[in-house]
Amino acid sequence: MKNTLALLSGLSVIALTGCSSQQDYETASGSYDYLEVSQRASVKVPEGLDSPEFTSDYDLPELSQNADTRLTGRKLTIQSPALVLPLVAGSHVEEGKQEATVWFDQVDDSKPLNTAIWDTVLSFLEQNHIGVDSFDKENGRLVTDWAVEKTTEESAWYDWTEDETSEVSRRFVFTMELKPHGRTAALRAKLQDFKFNGADGETVTMDSIDAMKERREEIGILNEVLTHYEYQIRLDESKRIAEIRSGLNLEMGFDANGDAAYVVDARHDIVWPRMLLVLRNLGFDVKDLDRTTGLLFVTYNGEDNGWWGSLFSDGESLLEKGDYRLKVVPAGENRTSVTFMDNESQPFEPNQVADMYEQFARVMTQDNLDI
């Protein structure tokens, strides 16, 4: 008998657990009898008696005129407030703002800020199989197609009925506000339409959801875009580091001024940090640099065991100890020129550049180069 009662009790617990829904996690548990409670009359003091002192510490505040009186009982959500998470470097939110908006400051000049943001939004939508209904980049507005999400609630092991499926459909509008200087932009997400078809036949449309639910949906999609943006940045940075450490092919050539130079088959943003590794391995110390002009100010220490040790002509070193300059600038699409100069910015002679080529190329083409 005891075993039977224990089994029935266990089944009851499992049944109650199986009946839990998403709403149970969003609303307060327990009884809602307080909704039926009426306001009690204040204490009436008979004439001729002293009135007791009353405190207002526990008085409920008056509702504002804009308060939604429908939000009571199970209609009132107890979830924590939704917050925009500015995960991307250079992003931030404005304090006190309720709308789903994030601001970006340009920290990467590889592409225009508005292009980088829209590329991220489009990439996110494509990855999540969400179509684009319309896109007007000129006016900063993108409308998505329906994003459909299905949730299947599995039946308990003792229930032979089929699993029940709920379906949520959403459409969003993304808008961008770009500052005139083009280096600051705001991305906003707005819920345009909403449909919910519950497994129990419950239907919810855009007209029946409250402002808090609407804001949660908007911030939710915006945070997903931000997470995708931050992931893409980390992925691109990992690829860039791999390119920097990998060997780069080069050839003898000329820079834009017609001076003898090494032409490397890679973008400037790859060759520039690569040069710092190459120079260190070649026995140079970088004293200063200016990426805007492409100049590197270096000192050659003249170690005999360095790569210059094999470059002698008639017993004299091809390169003397001292200060030099290098100019590293773009030389067309996916190509970069490297020009060696003396401390007065006079380019090396072509024969000197040619003599240095073999040893310079040996280090530039080396894989897994490190300090």
C-alpha positions, 0 to 999 in steps of 0.5 A: 500500500505504501509503495502504491501511495509513493508511486501515485505521489511521484506521478502527481509531481511529474504531472505537475512538472510536465504541465509547466509552461513558459508563462510559469517562469514569467509570472508570480507563483501562488494565489491571486486571491488578492485581486478580489480584495476590496479596499477597507474603510479607514478607521472612524474615531468617535467624536470626543476621542483623540485620533491615533497617529497614522503613518503613510510609510506603507501607503501604495502610490497612486497610479499615473494616468499612463499606467496600464491597469490590465497588468495584474495577476498572471498578466503581470510579468516578474522578469527582470528588465531587458537591457541593451548589451553594448558588447562591441568595442566602441558601442554604448547606450544612452542612460535613461532611454527606454527604446532598443538603441545602441550607439557605435563609434568608429574604431576600425577604418577598414570600411565605413561605419554604416556599411560595417553595421548594415553588413552585420545586420544582413549577415545575422539575418542570413545566418538565422534564415530571416528574409529581408522584406525591404532595405533602403540603405540610403535612408537607413531603414531595413524591414525583415520578413517573418522570423518564425520560431517553433517550440515543441513541448514534449509529453511526459513519458506516461502520456501517449499524446503527441508533442505540442508545438507553439509558434512565435512569428515576429517582424522587425524594423531596423533603422540607422541614424548616422552623424554628419561626420560619418563616424558615429551611428545609432542602430534601432530595432522596432517590433513591427508585427507579432503573432503567437499560436500556442499549443493549447490554442491560445493566440496573441497578436500585436494588438494584445501585447503590452509595452514591456513585452514589446520592448523585450522583443526589440531589445532581444533581437538587438542584443542578438545582432550585437552578439553576432557583431562582436563574434564577427570582429573576433573571427576577423581578428583571428584571421588577421593574426593568422595572416600576419604570422603566415609567410608573405610573398614579395618581389622586387619592384618600385614604389609610387615615387619610382624608387626601388622597393619590395612589393609584398602580396598582401594588404597594408593592414597585414604588412604593417604589423608583419613588418614589426616582426620582420624587422625585429628578427632582422636585428632592427629596433623600431624607435617610432612609427607613424601609420598615417604616413607609413613611416617606420623609424628604426635603428640597426644594431649591427650584430655580426650574427644577424642576417646582415652577417652574410652580406659583405662586399670587399670586407665591408658590411653592406649596412652600417650601424645607425638609424634608418627609415622605411616607408610601408604604403599601399601599392594597389589592391592587396599589394604593399610597397616597402622602401628602405631609406637612410636617416635623411629619407633618401631611398636606397640605390637599386643595387643595394635593394637587390643585394638585400632581397634574398635575406629580406625575403627569407624572413618575410616568407617565413611561416609562424614568425614570432619575436 
